[in-house]
């Protein structure tokens, strides 16, 4: 190994030892009103956290444990857990790990 290669490898090693890489998953935008078959979801969003209410008939059930990771959404309304994905103005997935749900954006 010549001196140039040696010093190049040492400098590269020093550079790599002080570099810190950060990785962010940017959450999708879900704030607004979403229409399900007969129900409505009103969502508020602060970065990856979501809150709001699921309205069914005249009743509103608060949304708890709402999270977003990129286009993946999870939240609980009452005793029902929703897990799904967003794709444009549509989102859907599973309910309590066995049923399915789908919502279409009604407004922002």
C-alpha positions as CSV (number, residue, x, y, z in Angstrom):
1,X,0.0,0.0,0.0
2,X,1.4,3.4,-0.9
3,X,1.2,6.5,1.2
4,X,-1.6,8.1,-0.8
5,X,-3.9,5.1,-0.5
6,X,-3.1,4.8,3.2
7,X,-3.9,8.5,3.9
8,X,-7.0,8.3,1.7
9,X,-8.3,5.3,3.6
10,X,-7.5,7.0,7.0
11,X,-9.3,10.2,5.9
12,X,-12.3,8.3,4.6
13,X,-12.4,6.3,7.9
14,X,-12.4,9.5,9.9
15,X,-15.1,11.1,7.8
16,X,-17.4,8.0,8.1
17,X,-16.9,7.9,11.9
18,X,-18.2,11.4,12.4
19,X,-21.1,11.4,9.9
20,X,-24.6,10.9,11.3
21,X,-27.4,10.0,8.9
22,X,-31.0,10.8,9.7
23,X,-34.0,9.1,8.1
24,X,-37.5,10.6,8.3
25,X,-40.8,9.1,7.1
26,X,-43.0,11.9,6.1
27,X,-46.6,11.1,7.0
28,X,-49.3,11.5,4.4
29,X,-51.8,14.4,4.8
30,X,-55.0,13.0,6.3
31,X,-56.6,16.0,8.0
32,X,-60.1,16.6,6.9
33,X,-63.4,14.8,6.5
34,X,-63.6,11.2,5.1
35,X,-66.8,9.5,4.1
36,X,-67.3,5.8,4.8
37,X,-70.4,3.9,3.6
38,X,-72.6,5.3,6.3
39,X,-70.2,6.9,8.7
40,X,-67.9,9.9,8.6
41,X,-64.4,10.3,10.0
42,X,-63.3,13.9,10.9
43,X,-59.5,13.9,11.3
44,X,-57.0,16.5,12.7
45,X,-53.3,15.9,12.1
46,X,-50.1,17.1,13.9
47,X,-47.2,15.5,12.1
48,X,-47.7,11.7,12.5
49,X,-50.3,12.0,15.2
50,X,-54.0,12.1,14.4
51,X,-57.1,12.7,16.4
52,X,-60.8,13.4,15.7
53,X,-64.0,11.6,15.7
54,X,-65.9,8.8,14.0
55,X,-69.5,10.0,13.4
56,X,-72.2,7.4,13.0
57,X,-75.8,8.6,13.0
58,X,-76.0,11.2,15.7
59,X,-73.1,9.8,17.7
60,X,-69.5,10.9,17.7
61,X,-66.8,8.5,19.0
62,X,-63.4,10.0,19.7
63,X,-60.4,8.7,17.8
64,X,-57.6,7.5,20.1
65,X,-54.1,6.2,19.5
66,X,-54.1,7.7,16.0
67,X,-50.7,7.3,14.2
68,X,-49.4,7.7,10.7
69,X,-46.1,6.3,9.3
70,X,-45.7,7.3,5.7
71,X,-49.0,6.1,4.1
72,X,-49.9,3.7,6.9
73,X,-52.7,4.7,9.3
74,X,-53.8,3.2,12.6
75,X,-56.4,4.4,15.1
76,X,-59.0,3.3,17.5
77,X,-62.6,4.5,17.8
78,X,-64.4,3.0,20.8
79,X,-63.4,-0.7,20.9
80,X,-62.7,-0.9,17.2
81,X,-59.1,-0.8,15.8
82,X,-58.6,0.4,12.3
83,X,-55.4,-0.4,10.4
84,X,-55.0,0.7,6.8
85,X,-53.1,2.5,4.0
86,X,-53.7,5.8,2.2
87,X,-53.7,6.1,-1.6
88,X,-54.5,9.6,-2.8
89,X,-58.1,10.5,-1.7
90,X,-58.9,6.9,-0.5
91,X,-57.9,5.0,2.5
92,X,-58.9,1.5,3.8
93,X,-57.8,-1.6,5.5
94,X,-58.8,-4.0,8.2
95,X,-61.1,-3.5,11.2
96,X,-60.3,-5.5,14.4
97,X,-58.0,-7.7,12.2
98,X,-60.9,-9.4,10.4
99,X,-63.3,-7.0,8.7
100,X,-62.5,-4.3,6.2
101,X,-63.1,-0.6,5.9
102,X,-62.8,2.1,3.2
103,X,-63.1,5.9,3.3
104,X,-63.0,8.5,0.6
105,X,-61.9,12.1,1.2
106,X,-64.9,14.4,1.4
107,X,-63.0,17.7,2.2
108,X,-59.6,18.9,3.4
